[in-house]
Amino acid sequence: MWAVGGGKGGVGKSVLAANLATVAARMGWRVLLIDADLGGANMHTFLGVRGGTRVNLSDYLNDRVVDLEKAAIDTPVPGLRLIMGALDHAGNAETTREQRQSMIKAVRQLPVDLVVFDLAAGTDRATLDFFLDTDEGLIVATPEPTSIENAYGFLRAAFYRRLAQTMGTSPLRDLVREAMDRRNERGIRTPSDLLQEIDRLDEKEGGRFRQVLSSFRPRLVINQVRDSEEVKIGFSIRSVCRKFFGIDLEYVGYICFDDAVWRSIKECKPLVLSYPQSDAALYIRRIANKMLES
Amino acid sequence: MRPLSEQNYYETLEVTSDASLQTIERAYRIARSTYEPTSAATYSVFSEDENVEILRRVEEAYAVLSEARLRREYDARLRREEFNERPRTPREPAIQFESQLEAPPPTGPVLSSSPLAQVEFDLDEPVEPEDGVYDGTVLRRIRMSRGIELEEISSLTKVSEIYLQLIEGNRYHELPAPVYLKGFLRAFAKCLKLDPKRVSESYMERHYQRGGGKG
């Protein structure tokens, strides 16, 4: 189960999610793509499916559809099914943690080989939970400082949420809440600072949290790369995450800036099918292969 | 993980203690671009002063690890410290090492490397083109995946950056005579750790097909 997120809108999360899912489906995997953007769903359009009044994720979350499998619709890509996100404001209901957990449980029981979540922009709880509850969390960023800033913000928020979830009712939970405010009085700026502060207050608990957090290993994709300097940005972000945040981020690959991407969006067909020989399609296939191999 | 101020030079550059000079140079280039004042990767993380301080440590680490004698002395010092099980402290500038050092112990534990120092700076991209043809587009893709600038290739091979651009752009009619071009291609391939003969033959075949090398 994969989730594609990254904080900022417009960095290519949905394009990557749609194309990774398509590559896997073309390799014979039974794939389910879930549009978890409950406020601005449009994955169906990327795949050439007309939305209209079709069943979507909100119908399941609001109990209008009981069986999750019935919320999945066929797409033009053989082997790839889609659960659409809500298309209007009425369907954009707040979900509870219990609802989301029960949905993840239901997803795991579906007869598919791979599930790909396309997450919304931002760091709301639902988005972070989907990111944390899947097996592989992919972060997409473009080489601009704004996108990178949001990617760091997303990583921090996901890390703190995982930590808070691990803590249960521990009094240290207040410390995490405090750390989330970057202007906190304790001078905690990074997840690494927070763990050191926890160690100082309760060494035993610190050890326990470190162990849980060692499984937090998000992956990074840099999108819309124009030159080799921008390829290196992925290594730089990885360095910062490892050295200063204490987050073991893996740089899984990059995608070249390529006009074929917007042409494929206009044609409502996944890039790897509409322009399979394009540079961007080649790099997406490489990322998909790496992910599928692991 | 220790704070940066307590990391040794290998940890600062994220290389293992047995890293080759080539690996150290590559790690240094990446560290430089990570912490330079205009870096997009750190713009929102550090203040300008912090960037300057980190960069100073990176430069200091590179100055020692890229110079064989200083590196030997530094390694000996690290071994001594590990041998004596002294707590690690910030390292003094390289210039002070020689006078402070005593001869390394004849035997002793080898330098350990922290998990941080196991970092690779390659994305492990496959180098084989899907159709087996090495043209300019493929060479550019491979170069980018290695994070190497044309400027670097040019300085290593002494081939003009303009010719390298023409090679990558598949601008067959503007390329130099085949006798020179073959040499340029071999040198280019070598920098990218590709088989020089195969790359040169593949590129030249396409070059002739597209009408290059005439006149």
Interface residues (C-beta under 8 A of the other chain):
Chain A: P143 E144 P145 I148 E149 Y152 S192 V225 D227 S228 E229 V231 K232 I233 G234 F235 S236 I237 R238 S239 V240 R242 K243 F244 G246 Y251 G253 Y254 C256 D279 L282 R286
Chain B: M1 L4 E14 R29 I30 A31 S33 T34 S39 A40 A41 T42 Y43 S44 V45 L116 V119 F121 L123 E125 P126 E130 T137 R141 R143 M144 S145 R146 G147 I148 E149
